[in-house]
Amino acid sequence: MTAHLALIRRHPIKSVGGEGLEQVTLQAGRRLPGDREWAVLTEAGERHALARQTDGQPDRWLPKSCFLRGVVSADLQAIVGGWRDGMLHLSHPRAGTLVLDPATQGQQLIDWLRPLWPTDAPAPTRLVHGAAVWTDQKRPLVSILSLSSLAHLEAQCGQAFGTHRWRGNLWVDGWAPFAERDLIGRTIRIGAAELRVTDHVGRCDATSADTDSGTRDIDMVQTLDRLYGHTDFGIFAEVVTGGPVRLQDQVHA
């Protein structure tokens, strides 16, 4: 089977929701457009942000420890939603729904998230945009995952995990299971774009949460290590040549 692009996923707010796209235009040396464009700072993160901001917004990349993350609250993993008609539409099985303009209604998001966040963790303070994109890596990378690898993992564990818990950008169908691990250092082509594969995606405990319920259903890090001898799932790539990519585009490795 010829490998092709099966899913495109964007997460407008770091660790909060996500949406599928039919196409996107990648840009050389940039992350996936609109991905992790916003993030929710915590009280602990404010100490870093205050020293690195202009006009009230952070003006450079900040480490992931500054923000709300699924590794601290499994409940965040169950939030779904993205852009529609110029507004962000979010929903959670217990918190209900929220529609907001992140540029002007950040406090509404904070209030909605508080019941989903542990009371013994640094509290959420504000939604920030800033000059940076709030991915975990400081380098501008795109994550690429394999549906075949996911199917292999699910078969080994005897349960379905789905794609959302991994919060990846591009999902490829048609590779042999875990063949992506052999692509480090190589350049692949998806549609009109070329990407150089740079590294494996190391996983944290956020992937242990079921995205339907927001509760832990497995120790994913331990499971990956037990089954495969590592805790990676997916690869990172740098966009070398930009261009549009669309669902069903062939992937040439």
Phi, psi and omega per residue, in radians:
M1 nan 2.301 3.096
T2 -1.202 2.301 3.123
A3 -1.211 2.456 -3.138
H4 -2.546 2.847 3.120
L5 -1.380 2.031 -3.032
A6 -1.741 -0.553 -3.124
L7 -2.514 2.522 2.958
I8 -2.152 2.152 -3.082
R9 -2.152 2.365 3.101
R10 -2.236 2.502 -3.095
H11 -2.181 1.590 -3.040
P12 -0.982 -0.648 3.102
I13 -2.010 2.255 -3.140
K14 -0.951 2.183 3.058
S15 1.177 0.141 -3.096
V16 -2.284 1.714 3.063
G17 1.360 -3.102 3.142
G18 3.090 2.771 -3.074
E19 -2.480 2.691 3.056
G20 -1.653 2.549 3.120
L21 -2.135 2.662 3.055
E22 -1.537 -0.485 3.100
Q23 -2.767 2.803 3.086
V24 -2.726 2.624 3.089
T25 -1.782 1.962 3.108
L26 -1.398 2.593 -3.141
Q27 -2.110 2.435 -3.106
A28 -1.006 2.306 3.088
G29 1.209 0.322 -3.130
R30 -2.210 2.802 3.034
R31 -1.343 3.060 3.086
L32 -1.104 2.207 -3.052
P33 -0.972 2.290 3.085
G34 1.399 0.030 -3.123
D35 -1.525 2.280 -3.125
R36 0.897 0.699 -3.140
E37 -1.281 -0.484 3.118
W38 -2.107 2.761 3.073
A39 -2.716 2.742 -3.131
V40 -1.824 2.008 3.094
L41 -1.273 2.667 2.995
T42 -1.895 2.999 3.096
E43 -0.990 -0.714 3.120
A44 -1.167 -0.650 -3.140
G45 -1.211 -0.446 -3.122
E46 -1.048 -0.576 -3.128
R47 -1.089 -0.642 3.078
H48 -1.295 -0.729 -3.049
A49 -1.170 -0.668 -3.085
L50 -1.108 -0.494 3.127
A51 -1.507 -0.088 -3.043
R52 -2.414 0.991 -3.130
Q53 -2.512 2.730 3.085
T54 -2.303 2.259 -3.138
D55 0.963 0.657 3.045
G56 1.453 -0.025 3.140
Q57 -2.108 2.454 3.074
P58 -0.970 2.391 -3.072
D59 -1.888 0.187 3.083
R60 -2.723 2.939 -3.120
W61 -1.069 2.489 3.080
L62 -2.147 2.601 -3.132
P63 -1.169 2.731 -3.059
K64 -1.070 -0.425 -3.137
S65 -1.138 -0.225 -3.141
C66 -1.389 -0.201 -2.916
F67 -2.144 2.885 2.937
L68 -1.082 2.379 -3.112
R69 -2.502 2.631 3.131
G70 -1.137 -0.419 3.138
V71 -1.168 -0.416 3.115
V72 -1.596 -0.631 -3.141
S73 -2.291 1.896 3.093
A74 -1.073 -0.457 3.140
D75 -1.025 -0.566 -3.138
L76 -1.080 -0.518 -3.093
Q77 -1.148 -0.310 -3.116
A78 -1.610 -0.002 3.088
I79 -1.371 2.323 3.102
V80 -2.218 2.812 3.027
G81 2.215 2.879 -3.126
G82 -2.816 -2.648 -3.034
W83 -1.350 2.408 2.973
R84 -2.697 2.144 3.138
D85 0.967 0.712 3.062
G86 1.360 0.105 3.122
M87 -2.228 2.710 3.032
L88 -1.571 2.208 3.122
H89 -1.933 1.990 -3.091
L90 -2.094 2.630 3.072
S91 -2.580 2.712 3.139
H92 -2.549 2.505 -3.048
P93 -1.048 -0.438 3.121
R94 -1.947 -0.545 -3.095
A95 -1.451 -0.246 -3.121
G96 1.473 -2.611 -3.040
T97 -2.012 2.745 3.090
L98 -2.554 2.334 3.044
V99 -2.104 2.204 -3.077
L100 -2.629 2.756 2.911
D101 -1.716 1.915 -3.043
P102 -1.094 -0.391 -3.126
A103 -1.253 -0.439 -3.048
T104 -2.237 -0.187 -3.020
Q105 -2.198 0.635 -3.132
G106 -1.062 -0.604 -3.114
Q107 -1.134 -0.580 3.085
Q108 -1.078 -0.683 3.093
L109 -1.139 -0.753 3.136
I110 -1.023 -0.815 -3.123
D111 -1.103 -0.650 -3.125
W112 -1.219 -0.592 -3.090
L113 -1.410 -0.426 -3.017
R114 -0.925 -0.789 -3.141
P115 -1.154 -0.276 -3.134
L116 -1.635 -0.014 -3.030
W117 -1.969 2.383 -3.108
P118 -1.043 2.404 -3.125
T119 -1.238 -0.334 -3.138
D120 -1.641 0.111 3.080
A121 -1.808 2.705 3.090
P122 -0.917 2.235 -2.976
A123 -1.235 2.634 3.031
P124 -1.174 2.473 -3.082
T125 -2.051 -0.848 -3.089
R126 -2.806 2.736 3.074
L127 -1.576 2.219 -3.090
V128 -2.111 2.650 3.112
H129 -1.955 -1.294 3.000
G130 1.268 -3.068 -3.055
A131 -1.478 -0.349 -3.050
A132 -1.732 2.934 2.958
V133 -1.828 2.343 -2.885
W134 -1.592 0.840 2.987
T135 -1.316 2.844 -3.121
D136 -1.172 -0.479 -3.107
Q137 -1.689 2.425 3.103
K138 -1.219 -0.545 3.125
R139 -1.291 2.591 -3.133
P140 -1.392 1.578 -3.060
L141 -2.091 2.736 3.052
V142 -1.977 2.410 3.118
S143 -1.647 2.447 -3.122
I144 -2.236 2.243 -3.102
L145 -2.214 2.850 -3.046
S146 -2.045 2.207 3.067
L147 -1.151 -0.543 3.109
S148 -1.181 -0.689 3.089
S149 -1.141 -0.697 3.098
L150 -1.093 -0.772 3.128
A151 -1.076 -0.674 3.110
H152 -1.118 -0.799 3.129
L153 -1.086 -0.767 3.136
E154 -1.093 -0.703 3.124
A155 -1.130 -0.693 3.134
Q156 -1.145 -0.588 -3.078
C157 -1.638 -0.268 -3.124
G158 1.226 0.490 3.082
Q159 -2.658 2.705 3.140
A160 -1.547 2.382 3.107
F161 -1.930 -0.513 -3.112
G162 1.306 3.069 -3.064
T163 -1.612 -0.413 -2.945
H164 -1.191 -0.574 -3.059
R165 -1.155 -0.336 -3.092
W166 -1.525 -0.299 3.075
R167 0.875 0.786 3.112
G168 -1.539 2.909 3.139
N169 -1.604 -0.946 -3.052
L170 -2.115 2.227 3.099
W171 -1.945 2.236 -3.112
V172 -1.857 2.408 3.023
D173 -2.018 2.398 3.091
G174 2.023 -0.187 3.018
W175 -1.370 2.696 2.956
A176 -1.137 2.649 3.136
P177 -0.930 2.192 3.089
F178 1.103 0.330 3.034
A179 -1.131 -0.420 -3.136
E180 -1.086 -0.379 -3.130
R181 -1.179 -0.344 3.141
D182 -1.586 0.090 -3.047
L183 -1.696 -0.005 -3.114
I184 -1.008 2.236 -3.135
G185 1.555 -0.158 -3.129
R186 -1.701 2.798 3.094
T187 -1.841 2.264 3.107
I188 -2.006 2.779 3.131
R189 -2.117 2.272 3.054
I190 -2.205 1.993 -3.068
G191 1.015 -2.192 -3.127
A192 -1.606 -0.016 -3.049
A193 -1.780 2.606 3.020
E194 -2.071 2.376 -3.106
L195 -2.310 2.359 3.095
R196 -1.703 2.123 -3.100
V197 -1.320 2.226 -2.997
T198 -1.920 -0.579 -2.998
D199 -2.918 2.950 3.010
H200 -1.438 2.739 3.049
V201 -1.661 1.878 3.066
G202 -1.322 2.453 -3.020
R203 -1.854 2.617 3.091
C204 -2.024 -3.095 -3.016
D205 -1.254 -0.145 3.075
A206 -1.019 -0.534 -3.109
T207 -1.317 -0.031 3.093
S208 -1.433 -0.093 -3.054
A209 -1.703 2.372 3.029
D210 -1.250 2.220 -3.064
T211 -1.408 -0.124 3.024
D212 -1.460 -0.664 -3.041
S213 -1.874 -0.394 -3.051
G214 1.309 0.444 3.085
T215 -2.165 2.676 3.124
R216 -1.211 2.330 3.087
D217 -2.181 0.041 3.141
I218 -2.962 2.724 2.921
D219 -1.625 1.627 -2.988
M220 -1.196 -0.698 -3.127
V221 -1.082 -0.807 3.121
Q222 -1.137 -0.640 -3.118
T223 -1.169 -0.788 3.109
L224 -1.054 -0.744 -3.130
D225 -1.147 -0.706 -3.125
R226 -1.173 -0.724 -3.058
L227 -1.409 -0.635 -2.957
Y228 -2.167 -0.104 3.124
G229 1.350 0.286 3.071
H230 -2.740 2.982 -3.130
T231 -2.049 0.552 -3.138
D232 -1.695 2.642 2.943
F233 -2.693 1.858 -3.092
G234 1.802 3.071 -3.133
I235 -2.348 2.730 3.011
F236 -1.794 2.570 3.101
A237 -2.490 2.590 3.062
E238 -1.747 2.321 3.111
V239 -1.284 2.043 3.139
V240 -1.617 -0.812 3.093
T241 -2.162 2.078 -3.108
G242 -1.336 2.942 3.105
G243 2.743 2.946 -3.141
P244 -1.262 2.468 2.990
V245 -2.192 2.466 -3.060
R246 -2.315 2.695 3.019
L247 -0.951 2.419 -3.117
Q248 1.407 -0.052 3.028
D249 -1.015 2.447 3.078
Q250 -1.220 2.574 3.101
V251 -1.982 2.068 -3.110
H252 -1.887 2.066 -3.129
A253 -1.936 nan nan
